[in-house]
Structures are given as structure tokens and as C-alpha cells.
């Protein structure tokens, strides 16, 4: 089940991060999704998830 949430979070981050017009918007969307994923998957690790999500959002172009 944990693998399912991880894969879903990665797909959602990748898909939604590409919706922004610039890097700042993609970083914000990725950070929000990463925070939610960190809370669910890693039991309260919102900050770490947000950092990873924002990084993926910036790198996804």
C-alpha cells in the first residue's frame, strides 16, 4: 500500500508541476503536493516532502 501512495504522489507531482507557466509556479505546486505526500506517506514529514516536491516541480519543464 505504501508503494501505491509513493507512485501516486510522484505521478501527481510530475503531472501537476508541468501545469505552471514558470518555475516559481511549478515549485509552489510541487511543494504543496510534496507536503501532502509527506504527511500521508512519511507520517508527518511535510517539510521534507515539500522540499522534494518543489525540486521536482522546478526540474519538470
C-alpha positions in Angstrom: 0.0 0.0 0.0 2.9 2.4 0.8 4.3 1.8 -2.7 1.0 2.8 -4.2 0.9 6.1 -2.3 4.5 6.8 -3.4 3.8 6.1 -7.0 0.6 8.2 -6.9 2.5 11.1 -5.3 5.2 11.0 -7.9 2.8 10.9 -10.8 0.7 13.7 -9.3 3.7 15.9 -8.7 5.1 15.3 -12.2 1.7 15.9 -13.9 0.6 19.0 -12.0 4.1 20.6 -11.8 4.1 20.9 -15.6 0.9 23.0 -15.5 2.6 26.2 -14.2 3.8 28.9 -16.6 7.1 29.5 -14.9 9.5 27.8 -12.4 8.0 29.6 -9.4 4.5 28.3 -10.1 5.8 24.8 -10.7 7.8 24.9 -7.5 4.7 26.1 -5.5 2.5 23.3 -6.9 5.2 20.7 -6.4 5.8 21.9 -2.8 2.1 21.7 -2.0 1.8 18.2 -3.4 5.0 17.1 -1.7 3.9 18.4 1.6 0.6 16.5 1.4 2.5 13.3 0.3 5.0 13.7 3.1 2.2 13.9 5.6 0.5 10.8 4.3 3.4 8.6 3.3 6.1 9.6 5.8 3.9 10.3 8.9 4.1 14.0 9.4 7.2 14.9 7.3 5.6 17.8 5.4 8.8 19.9 5.1 10.9 17.1 3.6 8.1 16.3 1.2 7.7 20.0 0.2 11.4 20.3 -0.5 11.5 17.3 -2.7 8.2 18.3 -4.4 9.4 21.8 -5.1 12.6 20.4 -6.6 10.7 18.1 -8.8 8.5 20.9 -9.8 11.4 23.1 -10.9 13.1 20.3 -12.7 10.0 19.3 -14.6 9.8 21.5 -17.6 
